[in-house]
Amino acid sequence: MKWQRQDLVGRRAELDALRRDGAEPALLVVRGPAGSGKTALLRRFGVESQETVLDLGGRDGQPAWDEFRARALLGAVRAEFEAIGGGPRVAEAIETVSRLCVPESYASLAGRHRLLGALGLLLTRIRPRLVIVVDDADEVPVSALAPMHRAGHTVVAACGADAPRELCSLADRIIDLEPLTDEEIGRLLWQVGAVPVDDAVPRALREHLGPLYGNAGTLVSTVEHLWDEGRLAKVHGVLAMRAPRAPIALPAGHRLLAEVDALGEVGRELVALAAGEPEFRVDQIPALAGHAAHEYGHAADRLVRAGVLAYEPTGRLRCRSRAIGAAVAEPQAARAEDVWQLISAGDYERLAAFVAEAVSRGEAGADLVAAAALATIHLGRKVSVELRGEPVVLADRWLAGQPVGVEEFAASFGRLRRRSSVQSIDGRSWTSDESTEDALALRDLVPVFRSILGPVYGLPVDGPVAAYHRVCRGYADGDWADALSAARELALMSDVDIPAARLLAAEICGWRGEDRQAAAWLAAAGAEPAFPGLYGWVAVGLRDHAGEDAYEYGWGWYTARAAELEEPGAARLLTRLATIAVDAGDRYRARAVLRETQERYGSASETGLLVRGLVEADGPSVRAAERVIRKRGNRFELALACQRVARVDSEPHQWLSEAYELARSIGAAKLVSTTKRTMAGCGVAVPVHRARQTDVSEMEDRIIELIRSGKTNRQIALALRVSAKTVEKHLTRLFAKAGCRTRHGLAMSGLGARQELVGA
């Protein structure tokens, strides 16, 4: 992957400062570490400047002997000769500089003075004010930059964080480049991938890059490195990351790694110790073997100055970024004391390594067999071919997609429920609760193993079981961004197939108004889905969002497959069909769903109560179902349940207010719209929210202002240098935040910089 665009990201304040201070002759110093965007800022300033710009470039492409950048200046002046109104006197000065600009002039003090004098004379004879841009100016003598300024021109000199003091003392203004903000980083990542970016990507980069996260050069090179490694890939038009919790290393050739390599074995050993030992202290350096203590000391000082390592007041020596340690240090084979400690830590990669090592020593106990099977299930791959037993057979069945009962899991893994005061259980007498059965029906194993193993079981760190649990919990808790991140993570696991994750992702995208992604997720579930009930539920919802006759499709789907539909998919499908029929005022269709529901589940079941309450406007039934849903803790289903209660309650305001707040907090645009329609039908006013400036991002704030000025989506896209699709995506989110469905409603809302209260 290469950077798709060359647009400057952020730096609006710095660019404004250059425009303002560069309007008159001045020496301006732009200061920032390598990779902070100095070159891009200079390029943009040069493009937007009203004056003639002479760009002398940076160190690359310059002759090593030409310290004054005289050749670059000559080339720029010749290229702009007509623009600067060059006449015979300017041509004569150009010829003089050309004759003196040779390596021999730099060999003597007199030659250097003659060349500097000729450069000053040339610049003095050019009458229009120039803007002279010098990158990597800390490598150019101040004696060469000063004449440019004295000749009446504007000089913009870009330097590293440790800019020469003499240059800074002469500067009329110093502009420091701070790390990019999160908003700017989001836009930069979009430019790199040319697609929206999954939330897990910046989260992982921030965690591993640390203080380097806001450095544009480091960020872009690391992202390109991850793409080349296959860690980054596009999933249904979104850039996602494989194993986001795995280490991320700086790419080879990074300037900080070059500092380490320059010190050889001593530098690499120090970085490895600082990265791997949480309490590696400066006073431990004399104890290191292989080299003299002073070599390690000098190396440590140099690495601290370079920004590779950092001293803490406690004496600890650490890596400033985990990505540095990941690039230099060898992987450490950390081993816990036993199987239970690894299960408690949720680290099944290490558990698999523990099992492999134990098998190589000839061990083969029942606990080891159960541990191997547990690691196999959590990693989605077989970890040992030597071990045999019922747990291994169960794990193979699970990976093959075959149904496995909770009691079978208890029988195979119950023996691992032992540690200190925790007693072992007998799988044959063990019973599960309803929530565990519901989770297993959707193949979410985390609640199952928590119930079986008790305190021994820790939440898995990584792998398909961990990712799919995040999908299920994110959907239920209303943290839909995390649920979609986990679904994309699963999609990048080539040896894992969990169809229910794709269906939940399609359902989420449908409610968020991301129709293309919803259709792509649904198509990925296949023509013959493993969960036909869930598939029908999602497909009906997407058709309903699109304004199609969703009932006819859904009822046909149900009646053709009634005997094979799984739970809870069938119950969700029937509830959705009943809702659609009631909303359409079709009593005949609604009664048909009610009869089928009561025949399938009985009138006292949650689904039976809910459907009867909807169809017959029976308040007690709907409230009973609402209480069950509230106890289960699914915030999205609770938002819908509150709407249903409001339709049959004499005082709907409380229910609809709760439904509206739930819908807003989940951030689903179509759920907010559905709730507002229900409120309008019940005569309940939409709550008015006083928006804060922090409610919207910088990009969204600019979109709102352009909407208020009457711009179309295409005009907004051109103004902000983004695609029209990106504008549409932001508008969808802004509609949800503002609780409206039109551009007029957004313009009149309190969102953005203009603060005001607006009636519903």
C-alpha positions in Angstrom: 0.0 0.0 0.0 1.2 3.5 -0.9 -0.1 6.8 0.3 -3.1 7.4 -1.9 -3.1 11.1 -1.6 -0.6 13.9 -1.0 -3.0 16.3 0.7 -1.8 17.9 3.9 -3.7 16.6 7.0 -4.4 19.0 9.8 -1.8 21.7 10.5 -4.4 24.4 9.9 -3.1 26.7 12.7 0.5 26.3 11.5 -0.5 27.0 7.8 -2.4 30.1 8.9 0.7 31.3 10.8 2.9 30.9 7.7 0.4 32.7 5.6 0.1 35.6 8.1 3.8 36.0 9.0 4.9 35.2 5.4 3.0 38.2 4.0 6.0 40.4 4.7 9.8 39.7 4.5 10.6 37.4 7.4 12.7 34.5 8.5 10.3 31.7 9.6 11.5 28.5 11.2 9.3 25.4 11.1 10.5 23.1 13.8 9.5 19.5 14.4 10.9 15.9 14.6 11.4 13.8 11.5 8.1 12.6 10.1 6.0 15.3 11.7 4.9 16.7 8.3 7.3 19.6 7.8 7.7 18.8 4.1 4.0 18.5 3.4 3.4 21.8 5.2 6.0 23.6 3.2 4.6 22.1 0.0 1.1 23.3 0.8 2.3 26.7 1.8 4.2 27.0 -1.5 1.2 26.0 -3.5 -1.1 28.5 -1.8 1.4 31.4 -1.7 0.6 34.4 -3.9 4.3 35.2 -4.3 6.9 33.5 -6.5 8.2 30.5 -4.6 11.7 29.1 -4.9 11.8 25.6 -3.4 15.3 24.6 -2.5 14.2 21.2 -1.4 15.8 19.0 1.3 18.9 17.0 1.7 17.8 14.3 -0.9 19.1 15.0 -4.4 21.6 17.7 -3.3 25.3 17.4 -4.0 27.1 16.6 -0.7 29.6 19.4 -1.2 27.0 22.1 -1.9 26.3 23.2 1.7 24.7 26.5 0.7 22.1 24.9 -1.6 23.5 27.2 -4.3 22.7 24.8 -7.1 19.2 24.4 -6.0 18.8 28.2 -5.8 20.2 28.6 -9.3 17.8 26.0 -10.7 14.8 27.6 -9.0 15.8 31.1 -10.2 16.3 30.0 -13.8 12.9 28.2 -13.7 11.2 31.3 -12.6 13.3 33.8 -14.6 10.3 35.3 -16.4 8.1 35.4 -13.4 10.6 37.4 -11.4 11.2 39.8 -14.3 14.8 38.9 -14.7 16.9 41.2 -16.8 20.5 41.5 -17.8 21.7 42.4 -14.3 19.9 39.3 -12.8 21.3 37.1 -15.7 24.8 38.5 -14.9 24.4 37.6 -11.2 23.2 34.1 -12.2 26.3 33.6 -14.3 28.6 34.6 -11.5 27.0 32.2 -9.0 27.1 29.4 -11.6 30.8 30.0 -12.1 31.5 29.9 -8.3 29.2 27.0 -7.5 31.8 24.3 -7.7 33.4 22.1 -5.0 36.6 24.1 -5.1 34.8 27.2 -3.7 34.0 25.3 -0.5 37.6 24.2 -0.1 38.7 27.6 1.2 37.4 30.3 3.4 37.9 32.9 0.7 36.0 30.8 -1.8 33.1 30.4 0.5 32.9 34.1 1.1 33.0 34.9 -2.6 30.1 32.4 -3.2 28.0 33.8 -0.4 28.6 37.3 -1.7 27.5 36.2 -5.2 24.4 34.6 -3.8 23.5 37.8 -1.8 24.0 39.9 -4.9 21.8 37.7 -7.0 19.0 37.8 -4.5 19.3 41.6 -4.0 18.9 42.2 -7.8 15.6 40.2 -7.8 13.1 42.9 -7.1 9.8 41.1 -6.6 9.6 39.6 -3.1 10.2 35.9 -3.2 9.2 33.1 -0.9 12.3 30.8 -0.4 11.5 27.4 1.0 14.3 25.4 2.5 13.7 21.9 3.9 16.3 20.2 6.2 17.6 23.7 6.9 19.5 22.5 10.0 22.0 21.2 7.6 22.4 24.6 5.8 24.8 27.1 7.4 23.0 30.1 8.9 25.4 32.2 6.9 23.7 31.0 3.7 20.2 31.6 5.0 20.7 35.0 6.5 21.5 36.7 3.1 18.2 35.5 1.7 16.4 37.2 4.4 18.5 40.4 4.3 17.8 40.7 0.6 14.1 41.4 1.4 12.6 38.0 0.8 10.6 35.6 3.0 12.5 32.5 4.0 10.8 29.5 5.4 13.3 27.1 6.9 12.2 23.6 8.2 14.4 22.0 10.9 14.4 19.1 13.2 13.3 19.3 16.8 16.8 20.3 17.8 17.1 23.3 15.4 20.4 25.3 15.5 20.3 27.9 18.2 21.8 30.6 16.0 19.1 30.1 13.4 16.4 30.2 16.0 17.8 33.4 17.5 17.6 35.1 14.1 14.1 33.9 13.3 11.2 36.3 13.3 8.8 33.4 14.2 9.3 29.8 15.2 6.4 27.5 14.4 6.5 24.2 16.3 4.7 21.1 14.9 2.9 19.3 17.7 1.8 15.7 17.3 -1.3 15.2 15.2 -4.7 15.1 17.0 -6.9 12.0 16.9 -9.1 13.8 14.4 -6.2 14.5 12.1 -4.9 11.0 12.5 -8.3 9.6 11.5 -8.2 11.7 8.3 -4.6 10.6 7.6 -5.4 6.9 7.9 -8.3 7.4 5.6 -5.9 9.0 3.0 -3.5 6.1 3.4 -6.2 3.4 2.8 -8.6 5.5 0.7 -11.4 3.7 2.7 -13.0 4.1 6.1 -10.9 2.7 8.9 -12.1 0.2 11.6 -11.9 1.6 15.1 -9.5 -1.2 16.2 -6.8 0.1 13.8 -6.1 3.5 15.4 -6.6 1.9 18.9 -3.9 -0.7 18.2 -1.5 1.8 16.6 -1.9 4.2 19.6 -1.2 1.5 22.1 1.9 0.2 20.4 3.4 3.3 18.9 2.9 5.4 22.0 4.4 8.9 21.6 5.2 8.1 18.0 1.4 7.7 17.2 1.1 11.4 16.4 4.1 11.4 14.0 2.7 11.3 10.5 5.8 9.7 8.9 6.0 6.9 11.5 2.2 6.3 11.3 2.2 6.0 7.5 5.3 3.8 7.2 4.0 1.5 10.0 0.6 1.2 8.3 2.2 0.4 5.0 4.4 -2.2 6.7 1.4 -3.8 8.3 -0.4 -3.9 4.9 2.7 -5.6 3.3 2.8 -8.1 6.1 -0.9 -9.0 5.6 -1.9 -7.6 9.0 -4.1 -5.0 7.4 -6.8 -5.8 4.8 -10.1 -4.4 3.6 -13.3 -6.1 4.8 -16.4 -4.9 3.0 -14.9 -1.6 2.2 -13.4 -0.9 5.6 -9.7 -1.2 6.5 -9.4 -3.7 9.4 -6.5 -5.4 11.3 -5.7 -9.0 11.9 -4.9 -9.8 15.5 -5.0 -6.2 16.7 -3.6 -7.1 20.1 -0.5 -8.8 18.7 2.8 -6.8 18.8 3.3 -4.1 16.2 6.9 -3.3 15.2 8.4 -0.3 13.6 9.3 -1.0 9.9 12.9 -1.7 9.0 14.7 1.5 8.1 12.9 3.7 10.6 15.3 6.4 11.9 15.0 5.2 15.5 15.9 1.6 14.4 18.9 3.1 12.5 20.1 4.6 15.8 19.9 1.2 17.4 21.7 -0.5 14.5 24.5 2.1 14.6 25.4 0.8 18.1 25.5 -2.8 17.0 25.0 -5.6 19.6 25.3 -3.2 22.6 22.3 -1.1 21.3 20.1 -4.1 20.5 20.8 -5.7 23.9 19.9 -2.5 25.8 16.7 -2.1 23.8 15.8 -5.8 24.4 16.3 -5.4 28.1 14.4 -2.1 28.3 11.5 -3.7 26.3 11.4 -7.0 28.1 12.2 -6.2 31.7 9.7 -4.0 33.5 12.2 -3.1 36.1 15.4 -2.8 34.2 17.3 0.0 35.9 20.3 2.1 35.0 22.3 0.8 37.9 22.0 -2.7 36.4 24.1 -1.7 33.4 27.5 -2.5 35.1 26.3 -6.1 35.6 25.9 -6.7 31.8 28.4 -9.1 30.3 30.0 -9.0 26.9 31.2 -5.4 26.8 32.6 -2.8 29.1 30.2 -0.9 31.4 31.2 2.4 29.9 30.2 1.2 26.4 26.7 0.3 27.7 26.5 3.7 29.5 27.5 5.7 26.4 25.1 3.7 24.3 22.2 4.2 26.7 22.9 8.0 26.8 22.9 8.1 23.0 19.7 6.1 22.7 18.0 8.4 25.2 19.1 11.5 23.2 17.8 9.9 20.0 14.4 9.3 21.6 14.7 5.5 21.6 14.9 5.0 25.3 13.8 7.1 28.3 15.1 7.5 31.8 12.5 7.6 34.6 13.1 9.4 37.9 13.0 6.0 39.6 16.1 4.9 37.6 14.2 2.7 35.3 15.3 2.5 31.6 12.4 1.8 29.2 11.6 2.0 25.5 9.6 5.1 24.6 7.5 3.0 22.2 6.5 -0.7 22.4 6.9 -0.8 18.6 10.7 -0.2 19.0 11.0 -3.1 21.4 8.9 -5.3 19.1 11.2 -4.6 16.2 14.5 -5.2 18.1 13.9 -7.7 20.9 13.6 -11.4 20.4 10.3 -13.0 21.4 10.4 -14.1 24.9 9.0 -17.5 25.8 7.4 -16.5 29.0 6.0 -19.6 30.8 3.4 -19.7 33.6 3.6 -22.2 36.3 0.7 -24.4 35.2 -2.3 -24.8 32.9 -4.7 -23.0 35.3 -2.7 -19.9 35.4 -2.7 -19.7 31.6 -6.4 -20.3 31.4 -7.0 -17.6 34.0 -4.8 -15.2 31.9 -6.9 -16.1 28.8 -3.7 -16.6 26.8 -4.4 -19.6 24.7 -1.4 -19.1 22.4 0.9 -19.6 25.4 -1.3 -22.5 26.5 -0.8 -24.2 23.2 2.9 -23.7 23.5 2.8 -25.1 27.1 0.9 -28.2 25.8 3.4 -28.7 23.0 6.3 -28.5 25.3 4.7 -30.9 27.8 3.9 -33.4 25.0 7.5 -33.2 23.8 8.5 -34.3 27.4 6.2 -37.3 27.1 3.4 -36.0 29.3 -0.2 -37.0 28.5 -2.5 -36.6 31.6 -6.2 -36.0 31.5 -5.7 -32.3 32.5 -3.3 -31.9 29.6 -5.8 -33.4 27.1 -8.5 -31.0 28.3 -6.1 -28.1 28.1 -5.1 -29.0 24.6 -8.8 -29.2 23.5 -9.5 -25.9 25.2 -6.7 -24.2 23.3 -7.8 -25.8 20.1 -11.3 -24.4 20.5 -10.1 -20.9 21.4 -7.5 -20.7 18.7 -9.6 -22.3 16.0 -6.9 -24.8 15.1 -5.6 -28.1 16.3 -2.7 -27.7 18.7 -1.7 -31.3 19.2 -2.0 -34.5 17.1 -0.5 -36.8 19.7 -3.1 -36.3 22.5 -6.3 -38.4 22.4 -9.5 -38.3 24.5 -13.1 -37.1 24.6 -12.2 -33.4 25.0 -10.2 -33.6 21.8 -13.0 -35.3 19.9 -15.4 -32.6 21.1 -13.1 -29.8 20.0 -12.8 -31.4 16.5 -16.6 -31.6 16.3 -16.9 -27.9 17.4 -14.4 -26.7 14.7 -16.3 -28.7 12.1 -19.4 -26.7 12.9 -21.4 -29.6 14.5 -23.8 -28.9 17.4 -22.4 -29.6 20.9 -24.5 -29.5 24.1 -23.6 -27.6 27.3 -23.6 -30.9 29.2 -21.0 -32.3 26.8 -18.8 -29.2 27.4 -19.2 -29.7 31.1 -18.3 -33.4 30.9 -15.1 -32.7 28.9 -13.8 -29.6 30.7 -15.4 -29.7 34.1 -12.2 -31.3 35.5 -10.3 -28.1 34.9 -12.5 -26.3 37.4 -10.2 -26.8 40.3 -7.8 -24.4 42.0 -7.4 -23.5 45.7 -10.9 -23.3 47.1 -12.7 -24.0 43.8 -14.0 -27.5 43.8 -14.2 -29.8 40.7 -17.6 -30.6 39.3 -19.1 -33.7 37.9 -20.2 -33.0 34.3 -23.0 -35.6 34.5 -24.8 -33.8 37.3 -24.0 -30.3 36.2 -26.9 -28.1 34.9 -26.8 -24.8 33.1 -29.0 -21.8 33.3 -31.0 -20.3 30.5 -28.5 -17.6 29.6 -25.8 -20.2 29.0 -28.1 -22.1 26.7 -29.0 -18.9 24.8 -25.3 -18.1 24.4 -24.5 -21.6 23.1 -27.4 -21.4 20.7 -25.5 -18.5 19.0 -22.2 -20.4 19.5 -20.8 -17.8 22.0 -18.6 -20.0 24.2 -17.4 -17.4 26.7 -20.5 -17.6 28.9 -20.5 -21.4 28.6 -16.9 -21.7 29.8 -17.4 -19.1 32.6 -20.3 -21.2 33.9 -18.3 -24.5 33.7 -14.9 -23.4 34.9 -15.9 -20.6 37.3 -13.1 -18.3 38.5 -10.5 -20.4 36.7 -11.7 -19.1 33.4 -10.3 -15.7 32.2 -11.7 -13.7 29.3 -9.7 -14.8 26.2 -7.1 -12.3 25.0 -7.3 -13.1 21.3 -8.6 -15.7 18.8 -12.0 -16.5 17.3 -13.7 -17.2 20.6 -12.7 -13.9 22.0 -13.6 -12.0 18.8 -17.0 -13.6 18.4 -17.8 -12.9 22.1 -17.0 -9.2 21.4 -19.5 -9.3 18.5 -22.2 -10.8 20.7 -21.6 -8.5 23.7 -21.1 -5.4 21.5 -24.4 -6.1 19.8 -26.3 -6.6 23.1 -24.6 -3.7 25.0 -25.0 -1.2 22.1 -21.3 -0.9 21.5 -21.8 -1.5 17.9 -18.5 0.0 16.7 -16.6 -2.7 18.8 -18.9 -5.4 17.6 -18.2 -4.5 13.9 -14.4 -4.3 14.7 -14.6 -7.9 16.1 -16.6 -9.1 13.1 -14.0 -7.7 10.7 -11.3 -9.3 12.8 -13.1 -12.7 12.4 -13.5 -12.1 8.7 -9.7 -11.9 8.4 -9.2 -15.3 10.1 -8.9 -17.5 7.0 -9.3 -20.8 8.9 -12.4 -19.7 11.0 -16.0 -19.6 9.9 -18.6 -18.1 12.3 -21.6 -17.2 10.1 -23.6 -15.7 13.0 -21.0 -12.9 13.3 -21.6 -11.9 9.7 -25.4 -11.8 10.3 -25.1 -9.7 13.4 -22.8 -7.3 11.5 -25.3 -7.0 8.7 -28.1 -6.3 11.3 -26.0 -3.6 12.9 -25.0 -1.9 9.6 -28.6 -2.0 8.6 -29.7 0.0 11.6 -26.7 2.4 11.3 -27.8 3.3 7.7 -24.7 1.6 6.2 -26.7 -0.2 3.5 -23.9 -1.3 1.2 -21.9 -2.8 4.1 -25.1 -4.5 5.4 -25.8 -6.1 2.0 -22.1 -7.3 1.8 -22.2 -8.9 5.2 -25.5 -10.6 4.5 -24.2 -11.9 1.1 -21.1 -13.2 2.9 -23.4 -15.5 5.0 -24.1 -17.5 1.9 -27.1 -18.7 -0.1 -27.6 -21.6 2.3 -26.9 -20.1 5.7 -26.0 -22.1 8.7 -28.4 -20.0 10.8 -31.5 -19.8 8.6 -33.6 -18.2 11.4 -31.1 -15.4 12.0 -30.6 -15.0 8.2 -34.3 -14.5 7.7 -34.5 -12.0 10.6 -31.7 -9.9 9.2 -32.9 -10.1 5.6 -36.4 -9.0 6.5 -35.0 -6.1 8.5 -32.9 -4.9 5.6 -35.8 -5.1 3.2 -38.0 -3.2 5.7 -35.3 -0.5 5.9 -35.3 -0.2 2.1 -39.1 0.2 2.0 -39.8 -3.2 0.3 -42.5 -5.6 1.1 -40.5 -7.3 3.8 -43.4 -9.3 5.2 -44.1 -11.3 2.1 -40.4 -12.2 1.8 -40.1 -13.1 5.5 -43.3 -15.1 5.8 -42.3 -17.1 2.7 -38.8 -17.7 4.2 -40.3 -18.8 7.5 -43.0 -21.2 6.1 -40.5 -22.8 3.7 -38.0 -23.6 6.5 -40.1 -23.6 9.7 -38.9 -27.0 10.8 -35.2 -26.3 10.4 -35.1 -22.8 11.9 -32.8 -22.5 14.9 -33.4 -20.5 18.1 -33.3 -17.6 18.8 -33.4 -16.8 15.1 -36.9 -18.1 14.6 -38.2 -16.1 17.5 -36.6 -12.9 16.3 -38.0 -13.5 12.8 -41.5 -14.0 14.0 -41.3 -10.9 16.3 -40.1 -8.8 13.4 -42.8 -10.0 11.1 -45.4 -9.2 13.7 -44.0 -5.7 14.1 -44.0 -5.1 10.4 -47.6 -6.3 10.0 -48.8 -4.2 13.0 -47.0 -1.1 11.7 -48.7 -1.6 8.3 -52.1 -2.0 9.9 -52.5 -5.4 8.4 -54.6 -7.3 10.9 -54.8 -10.5 8.8 -51.0 -10.9 8.5 -50.5 -9.9 12.2 -53.0 -12.6 13.3 -51.3 -15.2 11.1 -47.9 -14.5 12.9 -49.6 -14.6 16.3 -51.2 -18.1 15.6 -47.8 -19.5 14.4 -46.0 -18.0 17.4 -48.4 -19.4 20.0 -48.3 -22.8 18.3 -44.5 -22.8 18.3 -43.7 -21.3 21.7 -46.9 -21.2 23.7 -48.7 -18.1 25.0 -46.7 -17.8 28.2 -43.2 -17.6 26.5 -41.3 -14.4 26.1 -41.9 -14.5 22.3 -45.5 -15.4 22.7 -46.2 -12.6 25.2 -44.4 -10.0 23.0 -46.2 -11.0 19.8 -49.6 -11.2 21.5 -49.0 -7.8 23.1 -48.1 -6.3 19.7 -51.0 -7.9 17.7 -53.7 -7.5 20.3 -52.4 -4.3 21.9 -52.3 -6.2 25.2 -50.4 -4.1 27.7 -49.7 -6.8 30.4 -48.2 -9.1 27.8 -45.9 -6.5 26.3 -44.8 -5.3 29.8 -44.1 -8.9 30.9 -41.9 -9.4 27.8 -40.2 -6.0 28.4 -39.2 -7.1 31.9 -37.6 -10.3 30.6 -35.7 -8.3 28.0 -34.5 -5.7 30.5 -33.2 -8.5 32.8 -31.3 -10.0 29.9 -29.5 -6.7 29.4 -29.8 -6.3 25.6 -29.9 -2.5 25.1 -31.0 -2.6 21.5 -33.9 -5.0 22.1 -34.8 -3.0 25.2 -35.1 0.2 23.0 -37.5 -1.7 20.7 -39.4 -3.2 23.7 -39.9 0.3 25.3 -41.4 1.5 22.0 -43.8 -1.5 22.0 -44.9 -0.8 25.6 -45.5 2.8 24.8 -48.0 1.9 22.1 -50.2 0.2 24.6 -49.6 2.3 27.6 -51.8 5.2 28.6 -48.7 7.2 29.6 -46.1 6.6 26.8 -43.8 9.5 27.6 -41.6 7.6 30.0 -41.2 4.6 27.8 -40.5 6.6 24.6 -38.0 8.9 26.4 -36.0 5.8 27.5 -36.3 4.3 24.0 -35.0 7.6 22.5 -32.1 7.9 24.8 -31.1 4.3 24.2 -31.3 4.8 20.5 -29.2 7.9 20.6 -26.5 6.2 22.8 -26.3 3.2 20.5 -25.8 5.6 17.6 -28.0 3.8 15.1 -29.5 6.4 12.7 -32.5 4.3 11.6 -33.3 3.3 15.2 -33.4 7.0 16.1 -35.7 7.6 13.2 -37.9 4.7 14.1 -38.2 5.9 17.7 -39.0 9.5 16.6 -41.8 8.2 14.3 -43.2 6.2 17.3 -43.0 9.3 19.4 -44.9 11.4 16.8 -47.6 8.7 16.6 -48.1 8.8 20.3 -48.0 12.6 20.5 -44.8 12.7 22.5 -42.3 15.5 21.9 -38.8 14.7 21.0 -36.4 15.7 23.9 -34.3 18.7 23.0 -30.5 18.3 23.6 -28.2 21.3 23.9 -25.2 20.2 21.9 -21.7 20.9 23.1 -18.9 21.7 20.7 -17.3 18.5 21.8 -20.3 16.5 20.5 -19.0 16.7 17.0 -15.6 16.3 15.4 -13.8 19.0 13.5 -14.8 17.4 10.2 -18.4 17.1 11.2 -18.5 20.7 12.4 -17.2 21.9 9.0 -19.9 19.8 7.3 -22.6 21.3 9.4 -21.5 24.8 8.6 -21.4 24.0 4.8 -24.9 22.5 5.1 -26.1 25.8 6.7 -24.6 27.7 3.8 -26.6 25.6 1.4 -23.8 23.4 -0.1 -24.6 20.1 -1.7 -22.8 16.8 -0.8 -20.6 17.1 -3.9 -19.7 20.7 -3.1 -18.9 19.7 0.5 -16.7 16.9 -0.7 -14.7 19.2 -2.9 -14.4 21.8 -0.2 -13.1 19.3 2.4 -11.1 17.2 -0.2 -12.9 14.0 0.6 -15.2 11.7 -1.3 -19.0 12.2 -1.5 -19.4 8.8 0.2 -17.4 10.1 3.1 -19.7 13.1 3.4 -22.7 10.8 3.3 -21.3 8.7 6.1 -20.7 11.7 8.3 -24.2 13.0 7.5 -25.7 9.7 8.6 -24.0 9.9 12.0 -24.9 13.6 12.3 -28.6 12.8 11.7 -28.4 10.3 14.5 -26.7 12.8 16.8 -29.1 15.6 16.0 -32.1 13.2 16.1 -33.3 14.4 12.7 -33.7 13.0 9.1 -33.3 16.0 6.9 -30.6 18.5 6.0 -32.9 21.3 7.2 -33.3 19.6 10.6 -29.5 19.3 10.9 -29.0 22.9 9.9 -31.5 24.0 12.6 -30.1 21.7 15.3 -27.8 22.8 18.1 -24.9 20.7 16.7 -21.7 22.4 15.7 -20.2 25.7 16.5 -23.5 27.6 16.6 -25.1 27.0 20.0 -28.9 27.3 20.2 -32.0 25.4 21.4 -34.4 24.3 18.8 -37.9 23.0 19.4 -38.8 19.4 18.3 
